[in-house]
Amino acid sequence: MPEVRYWNDLSARQELLEKGRKALNRIKEQLSPEQGVVAIEPDSGDHFVGATLGKANDAARERYPDRWLYFRRLDDPRAEMVLPTW
């Protein structure tokens, strides 16, 4: 089960968003500027790209079940969120 504190604590969720943004900046050169969604494990920087949020999640869940990840659309920097894999 993923950590519950991210559901309940807005500041903890915001910290995780910031970690995800920093991880994205480190790997940005590896990503092609195509459409799709990237899922990033904020601590390791491991990332998974899918055509949709669900496909990016499916790829990430195999390695990181029940872990909170940073998700962002590649074509829209405003479309970002942290979610546990499902």
Backbone as numpy.savetxt, mean C-alpha at the origin, in Angstrom:
# Nx Ny Nz CAx CAy CAz Cx Cy Cz
-4.77 -11.82 12.16 -5.62 -10.63 12.16 -4.73 -9.39 12.16
-5.03 -8.40 11.32 -4.23 -7.19 11.28 -4.34 -6.37 12.56
-3.37 -5.52 12.76 -3.37 -4.67 13.96 -4.63 -3.81 14.00
-5.30 -3.82 15.12 -6.55 -3.09 15.28 -6.30 -1.60 15.46
-5.13 -1.24 15.97 -4.90 0.18 16.29 -5.03 1.10 15.08
-4.74 0.59 13.87 -4.87 1.44 12.69 -6.32 1.76 12.37
-7.24 0.90 12.76 -8.67 1.20 12.57 -9.09 2.30 13.52
-8.58 2.24 14.75 -9.08 3.11 15.81 -8.30 4.40 16.00
-7.06 4.46 15.54 -6.18 5.58 15.84 -5.81 6.32 14.54
-6.42 7.48 14.35 -6.19 8.25 13.13 -4.72 8.66 12.99
-4.07 9.01 14.09 -2.67 9.43 14.00 -1.77 8.24 13.61
-2.08 7.05 14.09 -1.31 5.86 13.70 -1.51 5.57 12.22
-2.73 5.73 11.74 -3.02 5.53 10.32 -2.28 6.57 9.47
-2.23 7.80 9.96 -1.53 8.87 9.24 -0.02 8.58 9.19
0.54 8.06 10.27 1.96 7.68 10.28 2.23 6.59 9.25
1.33 5.64 9.16 1.48 4.56 8.19 1.39 5.10 6.76
0.50 6.05 6.53 0.41 6.71 5.21 1.75 7.37 4.86
2.34 8.07 5.82 3.61 8.74 5.58 4.72 7.72 5.27
4.73 6.62 6.00 5.72 5.57 5.72 5.52 5.00 4.32
4.27 4.85 3.93 3.97 4.34 2.60 4.43 5.31 1.52
4.21 6.59 1.74 4.65 7.60 0.76 6.17 7.60 0.61
6.86 7.49 1.73 8.33 7.44 1.69 8.81 6.19 0.95
8.16 5.06 1.23 8.53 3.82 0.54 8.27 3.96 -0.96
7.17 4.60 -1.33 6.86 4.81 -2.74 7.94 5.66 -3.41
8.39 6.70 -2.73 9.44 7.56 -3.30 10.72 6.78 -3.53
11.01 5.80 -2.67 12.22 4.99 -2.84 12.13 4.06 -4.04
10.93 3.61 -4.39 10.79 2.61 -5.47 10.19 3.21 -6.74
9.89 4.50 -6.73 9.18 5.14 -7.85 9.85 4.86 -9.20
11.17 4.83 -9.24 11.88 4.60 -10.50 11.63 3.20 -11.06
11.29 2.25 -10.21 11.04 0.88 -10.64 9.65 0.69 -11.24
8.78 1.66 -11.03 7.39 1.55 -11.49 7.22 2.25 -12.82
6.50 1.63 -13.71 6.19 2.32 -14.96 4.97 3.21 -14.73
4.91 4.32 -15.43 3.81 5.27 -15.20 2.51 4.84 -15.88
2.13 3.63 -15.64 0.91 3.10 -16.25 -0.25 3.20 -15.28
-1.39 2.84 -15.76 -2.55 2.80 -14.86 -2.48 1.53 -14.05
-3.09 1.57 -12.91 -3.12 0.43 -12.03 -2.94 0.89 -10.60
-2.76 -0.06 -9.71 -2.62 0.21 -8.29 -1.37 -0.48 -7.78
-0.63 0.21 -6.94 0.53 -0.40 -6.30 0.20 -0.60 -4.83
0.55 -1.76 -4.30 0.43 -2.06 -2.87 1.85 -2.14 -2.34
2.14 -1.41 -1.27 3.49 -1.36 -0.73 3.47 -1.73 0.75
4.35 -2.65 1.12 4.57 -2.95 2.53 5.52 -1.86 3.02
5.08 -0.96 3.92 5.85 0.23 4.25 7.22 -0.02 4.87
7.39 -1.08 5.63 8.68 -1.30 6.28 9.73 -1.85 5.32
9.36 -2.81 4.52 10.32 -3.46 3.62 10.43 -2.78 2.26
9.35 -2.10 1.85 9.32 -1.52 0.52 8.91 -2.52 -0.55
8.61 -3.75 -0.15 8.11 -4.73 -1.13 6.85 -4.16 -1.75
6.72 -4.34 -3.06 5.56 -3.76 -3.72 4.98 -4.72 -4.75
3.71 -4.52 -5.01 2.93 -5.39 -5.88 2.02 -4.50 -6.71
2.02 -4.71 -8.01 1.21 -3.88 -8.91 0.10 -4.74 -9.50
-1.09 -4.18 -9.54 -2.23 -4.85 -10.15 -3.06 -3.85 -10.93
-3.85 -4.35 -11.85 -4.72 -3.49 -12.65 -5.78 -2.80 -11.78
-6.15 -3.43 -10.67 -7.16 -2.88 -9.76 -6.67 -3.01 -8.33
-7.36 -2.38 -7.41 -7.05 -2.51 -5.98 -7.10 -3.98 -5.57
-8.13 -4.68 -6.00 -8.28 -6.09 -5.64 -7.14 -6.95 -6.14
-6.67 -6.69 -7.37 -5.58 -7.49 -7.92 -4.26 -7.18 -7.23
-4.02 -5.92 -6.89 -2.81 -5.57 -6.14 -2.86 -6.21 -4.76
-4.03 -6.19 -4.13 -4.20 -6.83 -2.83 -3.95 -8.33 -2.92
-4.51 -8.98 -3.92 -4.34 -10.43 -4.06 -2.87 -10.80 -4.16
-2.10 -10.02 -4.93 -0.68 -10.30 -5.08 0.06 -10.09 -3.75
-0.29 -9.02 -3.04 0.38 -8.72 -1.77 0.00 -9.69 -0.66
-1.25 -10.14 -0.67 -1.74 -11.01 0.40 -1.00 -12.33 0.47
-0.53 -12.81 -0.67 0.22 -14.07 -0.67 1.46 -13.98 0.21
2.11 -12.83 0.17 3.33 -12.66 0.97 3.04 -12.03 2.33
2.04 -11.17 2.39 1.73 -10.44 3.62 0.27 -10.59 4.01
-0.13 -11.77 4.45 -1.52 -11.93 4.90 -1.74 -11.16 6.21
-2.88 -10.55 6.34 -3.24 -9.83 7.57 -2.24 -8.73 7.92
-1.76 -8.01 6.95 -0.81 -6.92 7.18 -1.36 -5.65 6.57
-1.15 -4.55 7.22 -1.56 -3.25 6.69 -0.57 -2.81 5.62
-1.10 -2.39 4.47 -0.28 -1.95 3.36 -0.74 -0.58 2.87
0.15 0.06 2.16 -0.15 1.35 1.53 -0.54 1.05 0.09
-1.70 1.55 -0.32 -2.20 1.36 -1.68 -2.31 2.73 -2.36
-1.89 2.77 -3.63 -2.03 4.02 -4.37 -2.21 3.75 -5.86
-3.11 4.50 -6.45 -3.26 4.43 -7.91 -2.04 5.08 -8.55
-1.52 4.44 -9.58 -0.33 4.96 -10.24 -0.60 6.23 -11.04
-1.81 6.41 -11.49 -2.14 7.57 -12.31 -2.76 8.73 -11.52
-2.88 8.59 -10.20 -3.52 9.64 -9.41 -2.96 9.64 -7.99
-2.03 10.53 -7.68 -1.42 10.54 -6.35 -2.40 10.85 -5.21
-3.57 11.38 -5.55 -4.57 11.67 -4.50 -5.31 10.41 -4.07
-5.26 9.37 -4.89 -6.00 8.14 -4.60 -5.07 7.18 -3.85
-5.00 7.38 -2.55 -4.14 6.57 -1.70 -4.87 6.21 -0.42
-4.47 5.09 0.18 -5.06 4.67 1.45 -4.23 3.55 2.05
-4.41 3.33 3.31 -3.82 2.17 3.97 -4.96 1.23 4.34
-4.74 -0.04 4.07 -5.74 -1.07 4.35 -5.01 -2.35 4.73
-5.67 -3.19 5.54 -5.09 -4.51 5.73 -5.41 -5.38 4.50
-4.52 -6.32 4.21 -4.83 -7.23 3.12 -6.06 -8.04 3.52
-6.86 -8.38 2.54 -8.10 -9.10 2.81 -8.24 -10.29 1.92
